[in-house]
Structure formats: structure tokens, C-alpha cells
Amino acid sequence: MSAKSDRSRSAAAALIERIDSRRAQIGIVGLGYVGLPLALEFARNGFRVHGIDVDTRKLAALGKGRSYVQDVSSIDLRSAIESGRFSATAAFEIIRKLDAVIVCVPTPLRKTRDPDISYIVAALDEIAPRVHTGLLIVLESTSYPGTTEEILLPGLQEGGFRAGTDFFLAFSPERVDPGNALFGIRNTPKVVGGITPACGRVAAHLYQQAVERVVPVSSARAAEMIKLLENTFRSVNIGLVNEIALICDRLKLDVWEIIGAAATKPFGFMPFYPGPGLGGHCIPIDPHYLSWKLRTLDYQARFIELAAEVNGQMPHYVLSKIVDSLNVRRKALRGSRILVMGVAYKRDTNDTRESPALDLMRLLRERGAIVRYYDPYVPELAAGAHGPAEESVSFSPSALRRFDGSVIVTDHSGVDYQVLVDGVPVVIDTRNATRHVRRGRSKLVKL
């Protein structure tokens, strides 16, 4: 057996022993919707976890024991802090004493729809000078196949350490679904792929301490592709059903009735539902990472690009529905007061990332409408492309009477849509949220 092989086995065995004894200390880089829940799950399982983030507002909130992530309660956060299992810092120097570092930073798109991996590169620049023997580094941030091997690996090996021998490098895609009460970190299967077999084994062993089922795959590149397949599958199917909604509109059919009846088939059909556009941190973004990578290989991902085109046009289609419905009442959009119901990208969350509501608000304002919003989960909305900073309006009969029209973008539960239908002259329902309400005085139009 070679000296290199002996060194690899020794480093891996030592790290696994530290993991099993709970002496291993874990660092989580990026304390957002992915990183903070993951940090607390490891803390709950007996590990000392150090959160690392450069956002001073997040660090200030954590220092006060206040959670800013819906899926993490402030009570659980304070418990982890008081037990000594969790702390947060902006100092990357702590990596020198850690056994594992998990990177959970954002990977947005540039305006050109190309991948923006600048946050990954910034994390790499901080981790690389602090690599030491026995350190495990795992990337969870979604990116194109090859990112871990082509971007992280060379940078981490610049100091002379070898992956799979001296340190361990893997990719494990995050599968966080904000607001999901049934599936969280612990009971969502975790895909793990290493740069080398040893890297994969060590990373899988760490996640097995906090996740009920770990799914090892052959490589980091395979793990990266799996994440993109999951969300491309959803993007393409949502694009299909959005086009079905457009077709049903022209055929004078109720798309919700069509989907509901089709969904009764116990095999060969999986229901997806139309909407005002895509939102969230994955579905609107991840397929573009795959499409971009394939363009570098002289291949056009036609399904992905067509689905993106259809989904991207849905806010414009909803706008046309609003305009047409107002016109029937001899009311112009310009100068009309429009209430947007829900600005979170999905029901019962406060997550507004890539929300189609923001695109729709911008389009309405560009056409001269006076736009306000109501969202029980988002009391304040920061300024952005959608318009100025503002606060959620009151949801009461007297407040609703001030509006000429409303559009339901996010179908939060607990909202009395009967009050809306009774109070606003025109209601556009993009989520079938009004399926159980009585027809009021409103002109009710569904997607």
C-alpha cells in the first residue's frame, strides 16, 4: 500500500472518529434559508457549530437570539446558543480549528442569465488559505456540473494539500423547501458526491449524523447534476401546465377543472398547477445553470429554454387579464388602484426571492397603476425593481373598498378571500384561491 493511500486512510479515519465522538466542530458559511436550519440541525445532534456570515444584520439578529428564517424558531435558536452548540461570527479565521466547513452561499443569475458564482469564489478565497489536514469541505450552493471540481478543487490544492488524501471535498445539494411543515433537514434524503471515493465516504458519514437517509452518488459532478434535474423537471412541467392554461383560455375551458379531473388518474399523471410566474431560490434559476453549461459544450437545451420563455411571460399574461377585466367595467389601468394579494413566492412563507408578484407590481406601475400589496407574512417590502419600499396594507372591508381591482398572486391560507371578492370590483385569481367562495359583487376572473 502506498504512503499516499496510508495517509488518506489515516486522515479519513481520524476525522470519522472525531465525528462519531462529537468532538468534530462544524462551520457553516452562509446563514440564510439553507445554512441556518442546517447549522441548528447539527447542533441538535450534539455538534459544536460555528456559523460564518459577512452580513452584519444577520449577525446582530443572531446575537440577540432572534431568527430571521421562518423555518427556525427563535426559541430553538436561543436554546442552541445557550447550550454552547451554536455561535455566529464574521471571522473566517475560525476555519483553522474546524473539522468540516459547509458552504451555503447564494448562487444567483447575472442579468445576462449567466451563472454568478462570485459568492462561491469569495468563500473559496477565505477557506483556501486555511485548509489543513483532515478538513472536510462541502459545497451545498447550487451550481453547474463541474463547479466543485473545476473551481473549488484547484483553489483548495494551491497550498500543496491533496483532496482525498490530506483534506476532503464533496458536493451535497441543498433541498430546502421553505415553509414545508412535513419535510425539513432531518427527513429529506441527502445526496452526497465526493471528488474522490474517500471524500464521498467522509462527507456522507458527517451528514448521516443529522439526516435520516444519505444517498451517496459516484461523484461531485453527479450530485451537482441531480440538483439541476430536480428543479429543471419542475420548471419544464410548470411551463407545460402554464401553456395548457393559455390553451384552455382560448378554448373557454377552466384549466383548474381540467387538471383536477386529470389528477384522478392513479398512474401516468402527476399534477402541476399554473400560476403568475416562477419564484423562489431554485426553480427560476437552476435550469439556467444547466442551460449555460450546455451552451459551452455547443448544445442547446431546448426544453429548458422554451419552459423559461413560457414561464417568463406569465406576469405579462396576468397583466393582460387585469387590463381586460378593468376595460369591461370601462376603467383604464392607468390611475386605477390595484391590490396585489401576496408578495411571497409561495404560500405561507415570508420568502420573496424571485417572486412573480414583484415582476407584476413593476409591470402595473409602468402602465400607470397605483399599486399596493397585502401579505400577512411580509409586513414590509424593501425597495427594488418593483418600486419603492412599502408596507402591507390593512385587510379589512373598509380598506378594500378603496381599490378598483385586485390580483391574487400568493394563495396564503388563513386569508378570507370571501371578504376580498365582496369588497373589490375586479379580482384576478391566479392560484384558484377563490374556488370555495360565493360570488360577490366582484367580477371574478381565474387564470
C-alpha positions, -999 to +999 in steps of 0.1 A: +000+000+000+014+034-010+023+062+015-004+083-001-031+057+005-020+052+041-021+090+046-056+091+031-069+063+053-053+078+084-068+113+078-103+099+070-103+075+100-092+103+123-120+126+110-146+099+112-136+091+148-140+128+157-174+129+140-186+098+159-174+111+192-190+145+185-156+162+190-157+174+154-165+211+150-185+223+120-185+256+102-215+268+081-206+296+056-238+315+048-266+317+074-296+321+052-326+299+044-302+269+039-274+275+062-291+284+095-315+254+096-286+231+087-265+246+115-292+241+141-298+205+130-262+196+135-262+215+169-293+195+179-273+163+172-245+172+196-220+191+174-204+224+181-214+246+151-198+279+141-219+300+117-199+323+094-216+352+076-205+387+065-240+402+068-238+423+099-277+425+102-279+387+104-251+385+130-268+412+150-301+393+150-284+360+159-266+378+187-300+387+202-313+352+197-337+364+170-343+342+140-349+358+106-356+324+089-392+312+090-382+275+095-361+283+125-378+294+157-362+320+179-368+296+208-347+269+191-321+294+181-317+307+217-316+271+230-287+262+207-268+294+216-273+290+254-262+253+252-229+265+236-237+244+205-241+273+181-224+307+177-221+331+147-192+352+136-178+371+106-143+358+112-131+331+088-100+326+109-120+300+129-117+276+100-082+267+112-097+249+141-127+233+124-131+198+112-157+205+085-169+235+065-202+235+047-207+263+021-243+275+017-239+308-001-263+323-028-258+315-065-279+340-084-280+347-121-265+377-138-287+400-159-274+380-189-288+348-174-253+335-169-243+319-135-230+342-108-207+321-087-189+351-071-202+342-036-187+307-040-154+322-052-154+347-023-159+318+002-132+298-015-108+327-012-114+327+026-112+289+030-082+281+008-055+298+029-069+280+060-070+244+046-054+219+069-050+182+072-082+164+080-106+192+069-138+183+051-152+210+027-187+205+013-204+228-012-242+230-010-248+260-032-264+251-064-242+254-095-235+239-128-219+204-131-182+207-126-181+236-102-167+217-073-140+200-094-131+229-117-134+259-094-130+247-057-105+219-062-077+238-078-080+267-053-080+244-023-050+225-035-028+256-042-012+252-008+001+217-015-027+198+002-043+170-018-080+162-019-089+127-008-055+124+009-049+155+031-084+171+030-118+160+017-140+178-008-176+170-018-209+184-031-242+179-015-271+198-030-294+217-006-331+206-008-347+232+015-383+239+009-392+270+029-424+267+049-428+229+044-442+215+076-437+179+066-401+178+053-371+195+068-334+190+071-336+157+090-362+138+070-353+150+035-328+125+018-294+140+013-275+134-019-237+134-015-209+131-041-172+134-034-143+144-056-127+110-047-143+079-031-127+088+002-141+123+000-176+109-006-174+085+023-163+111+048-189+136+037-217+110+038-207+100+073-209+135+085-245+140+071-256+106+085-253+121+120-280+147+112-301+133+083-322+101+083-312+090+049-280+098+029-278+089-008-242+085-019-235+090-056-204+084-078-190+120-079-195+156-071-204+163-107-232+137-105-245+153-073-245+187-090-264+174-120-290+157-097-300+190-082-304+206-116-325+177-128-349+180-098-356+217-105-355+215-143-381+188-140-404+212-121-396+241-144-404+222-175-436+208-161-448+241-148-440+256-182-462+229-198-491+235-175-488+272-179-492+267-217-521+245-210-537+274-191-532+296-221-547+270-243-577+265-220-583+303-220-586+302-258-609+272-257-631+287-230-623+259-206-615+260-168-579+249-165-584+241-128-612+217-137-591+200-164-561+195-141-583+183-112-600+157-132-568+145-149-552+142-114-577+114-105-558+090-128-538+068-103-509+063-127-491+080-155-500+116-145-486+140-119-505+173-114-487+206-117-505+239-115-503+271-134-495+304-119-484+340-124-448+330-129-419+312-112-405+322-079-381+311-052-344+304-050-343+273-072-368+268-100-364+301-118-326+299-116-312+264-115-322+253-151-303+283-164-271+270-148-276+237-168-285+256-200-254+278-197-231+249-191-245+231-222-240+262-243-203+260-235-205+224-250-222+236-281-256+221-272-289+239-269-312+228-240-344+234-260-369+222-233-353+243-206-352+274-227-388+270-240-401+264-205-382+296-193-398+316-221-434+304-213-429+309-175-413+342-180-443+355-200-469+346-173-467+380-155-474+397-188-504+374-194-518+382-159-513+419-167-534+415-198-561+398-177-562+427-153-564+452-182-592+433-200-612+429-168-610+466-160-619+475-196-651+455-193-660+479-165-649+509-186-620+515-164-584+522-176-555+506-159-537+540-157-548+556-125-565+525-112-558+514-076-547+477-077-542+455-047-516+427-051-526+398-028-494+381-016-458+390-025-441+359-011-432+334-039-452+306-022-480+302+003-474+306+040-438+318+038-422+352+040-397+344+012-400+370-016-369+358-037-377+359-074-414+363-066-436+368-097-455+394-076-426+418-078-425+415-116-462+421-118-460+451-095-434+466-117-454+460-149-485+475-133-466+506-122-451+510-156-486+511-171-496+538-146-515+518-120-514+528-083-502+496-066-504+484-030-500+449-016-513+428+012-493+399+027-497+386+063-462+371+061-444+401+046-453+432+066-426+453+049-412+452+014-378+467+007-373+490-023-364+473-056-371+470-093-408+465-083-410+500-068-404+519-036-402+504-001-437+500+013-458+483+040-486+458+037-520+474+037-548+466+061-571+437+050-605+450+060-637+457+042-632+495+045-596+493+032-606+471+003-633+495-009-605+519-019-593+496-047-605+492-083-591+457-087-570+430-071-549+401-082-542+370-061-506+361-067-499+341-035-526+319-020-518+321+017-540+300+039-559+318+066-569+347+043-606+353+039-610+355+002-647+360+005-640+394+020-619+402-010-645+391-035-672+410-017-651+442-014-632+447-047-649+452-081-624+431-101-605+401-088-580+381-109-573+348-092-540+332-105-540+304-079-576+291-077-577+305-042-614+315-046-627+281-056-648+278-024-661+314-021-695+326-031-696+350-060-699+385-046-702+418-063-668+413-080-661+404-115-640+372-107-616+361-133-594+330-130-562+322-147 
